[in-house]
Amino acid sequence: QVQLVESGGGRVRAGGSLRLSCAASGSIFSIKAMGWFRPAPGKERELVARSTSDSTIYADSVKGRFTISRDNAKNTGTLQMNSLKPEDTAVYYCHAVVSRYAYSSIEYSYWGQGTQVTVSA
C-alpha cells in the first residue's frame, strides 16, 4: 500500500550537481523519517543522509556537499548533491519509516528501487 519512487539520477562530471527526489504514496499518515542509502564495500548499503522530525544525519564523506530536505505535506524528500566526486557513483535508494494510520503508532519501513548516479572524472 506504500510505495517510494526515486528520480533525478544521471551522469555528471566531477564538481557537478544533481538533485534526487523521493515520492512516497499510498496509505501514509505520517513520515517519521526519510533517508538515502547507497551500496558500500563490505555491506549491502550505507547511510548517506537521514532526516527525522528534529534532526539530520550525514555520512562524513558527504558533509558540506549534500543536503537532505523533506516536504511532509506532500510526502516527498530531496537530496541536493553538490561538488560531486567520482566516488559518489552509486545507485541511491530512498528509505522511509512511516505510520500508516492515525489510530495506530506502529511504524513501517519501506525502500525505493533506486536511481543511478554516475560521476565521471
C-alpha positions in Angstrom: 0.0 0.0 0.0 3.0 2.3 0.3 5.5 2.9 -2.5 8.7 5.0 -2.7 9.8 6.2 -6.1 13.2 7.9 -6.7 14.1 10.2 -9.6 16.7 12.7 -10.6 19.7 10.4 -11.1 22.0 10.9 -14.1 25.6 11.4 -15.2 27.6 14.4 -14.4 31.3 15.4 -14.4 33.2 15.8 -11.2 32.2 19.0 -9.5 28.7 19.0 -10.9 25.4 18.7 -9.1 22.3 16.6 -9.1 19.1 16.7 -7.2 17.4 13.4 -6.2 13.7 13.2 -5.3 11.8 10.6 -3.4 8.0 10.5 -3.7 6.0 8.4 -1.2 2.5 7.4 -2.0 -0.2 5.1 -0.6 -1.6 4.8 2.9 0.5 7.2 4.9 -0.5 9.1 8.0 2.9 10.5 8.9 6.5 10.0 7.7 8.7 9.6 10.8 12.0 9.5 8.9 13.3 9.6 5.4 16.8 8.9 4.3 19.1 8.0 1.4 21.4 5.0 1.2 24.0 3.6 -1.3 25.9 0.4 -1.6 29.3 0.2 0.1 32.2 -2.3 0.2 31.6 -4.9 2.8 27.9 -4.2 3.4 24.7 -4.0 1.5 24.3 -0.3 1.9 25.5 2.7 3.9 23.7 5.7 5.2 24.2 8.8 3.1 21.8 11.2 4.8 18.7 10.8 7.0 16.1 13.3 8.3 13.7 12.9 11.3 11.3 15.3 12.8 14.1 17.1 14.7 17.4 16.0 13.4 19.6 15.3 10.4 22.5 12.9 9.9 25.1 12.8 7.2 27.9 10.5 6.3 31.3 12.1 6.9 32.1 11.6 3.2 29.2 13.9 2.1 29.1 16.5 4.8 29.2 20.0 3.4 28.3 18.8 -0.1 24.9 17.1 0.3 21.7 18.5 1.8 18.6 16.5 2.7 15.2 18.1 2.9 11.5 17.0 3.3 8.1 18.3 2.5 5.9 16.4 4.9 2.7 17.8 3.5 3.5 16.2 0.1 5.3 13.1 1.4 8.3 13.9 -0.6 12.0 14.2 0.1 15.0 15.7 -1.8 18.8 15.1 -1.7 20.7 18.0 -3.2 24.1 16.8 -4.2 26.8 19.3 -4.9 30.5 19.1 -5.7 30.1 15.5 -6.8 33.1 13.2 -6.9 33.7 10.0 -8.8 33.5 8.0 -5.6 29.9 9.2 -5.2 28.9 7.0 -8.2 26.3 4.5 -6.9 22.7 3.6 -7.0 20.9 5.7 -4.4 18.0 4.3 -2.5 15.3 6.2 -0.7 14.1 4.8 2.6 11.2 5.9 4.8 9.8 5.0 8.2 6.1 5.8 8.3 3.0 5.4 10.4 0.0 4.4 8.3 -3.0 5.2 10.5 -4.0 7.9 12.9 -5.2 5.3 15.3 -2.0 3.2 15.4 1.5 4.1 16.4 3.0 1.1 14.6 5.8 2.1 12.3 6.6 0.5 8.9 9.8 0.6 6.8 9.9 0.9 3.0 12.6 1.1 0.3 12.5 2.5 -3.2 14.0 0.8 -6.2 16.9 3.2 -6.5 18.2 5.8 -9.0 21.6 5.7 -10.7 24.2 8.5 -10.1 27.3 8.4 -12.2 30.1 10.9 -11.7 32.9 10.9 -14.3 36.4 12.4 -13.8 
